[in-house]
Amino acid sequence: MIHDIKGLQSNTLRNLTTTNHETEGTRAKTSDAGGKENASSSNPVHDVSITDTASKLRELEAKVASQPVVDTQRVENIKQAIADGSFRVNANRTAEKMAEFENLLASKVGDK
């Protein structure tokens, strides 16, 4: 779920939406027979709009959430390769990936 849209926390958005619906309900209840609003409906109306980018992010998030966390076919292939002795570790690639990870970790720790 998207937690931050243009600097607003999701609770804030939920509260604004609730306030907007309550205000509309209050406005309907406080109207007199002539259709005029009574002075007692002083709750402000808040309009919340979600940008196109936020909508796209929400769609992408849903797609990612629907994908399996583990590629079970790949895991089975590796298990089989280990079992039959055909699995080989590429030491150079493993070392490169470890170095990349260490560099990434160092850069993130340095940011704080």
N, C-alpha and C positions, 0 to 999 in steps of 0.2 A: 504494500500500500504506500502511496506517496505521502510522506510525512511533512513536507515543507513545500508550499506553493507560494511563490513570491513573498517569502518571509513569514508566512502565517503557519502556525502549528495546526495540526489536524483538529485538535480540540477547539481551537479558536474558530475554525471554519464550521465545525459542528454546532458550536454555540451561536454563531451568526445565523446559520440556517434555521436553527430552532427559534431564535429571536424573531427572524423574519416571518416564520409561519405563525408564531404567537401574535405578532403585531397584526398580521392580516386577519386572524380570527378575532382579535380584539376590535379591529376596525369594523368588521361586519356586525359584531354584537352591539357596538356603541352607536351605530347609525340610528337616527330617528326615522320616523315615517316619511319624512321629506327627503331622505337620502343624504342628509348632512351629517357630518361627524360631530360627536360631542367633544368638548374640550378635554375630556378625561383620557382620550387616546393619545398620550404624549410619547409613546414608545417610538423611537426612530426606526425607519425601515432601512435595512442593510441589504444591498445587492452584492452577491458574490458571483463572480464569473471565473470559470476555469479556462485558462488559455489553451490554444490548440496544442501547444507543446506539452502541457501537462496531461491533456487527454491522450496524446500519443504515448507518453511515458507510462500512463496507466495501462494502456493496451499492451505495450511491450512487457511490462511487469507481469501481466496476466499470462502472456505467452511463455515467459521464462519460468513462471511458477508452475505451469502445466508440463514442463519438460522434466524427464526423470533426472534425479540428482546423479545417478551412476549409470554409465553405459554398460549395461549388463552383458551385452554381447562381447564387448572388448574384454571385460573381466573374465568371462568364460574362455575366450581365446588365449589370454595370458595364463590362466590356470592350466589349460591343456598343454600349452608350450612348456610350462614348468614341469608338468607331470611327465611329458615324453622326452624332456631333456633338450628341447630345441630352443628354449628361451635364452637369449644372450643379452647381457648388459653392455651397453655402449658406454664405457668408462669416460670417454672424452665428453660425450653429450651430457652425462650425469654431472660431471665436474662443471661444465659450462652453466647448466641450469642452477646448480648450487651457488655458483658465483653470482649469477644474476639475482637470485633470491637474496643473498647476503647484501648486495649493493642496494636492492630495493628496500630491504629492511633498514639498512643504515641511513638511507635518504629519508625514510619516514620517521625514524627516531630522531634524526637531526632537525626535523621540521618542528618538533614540539618545544 
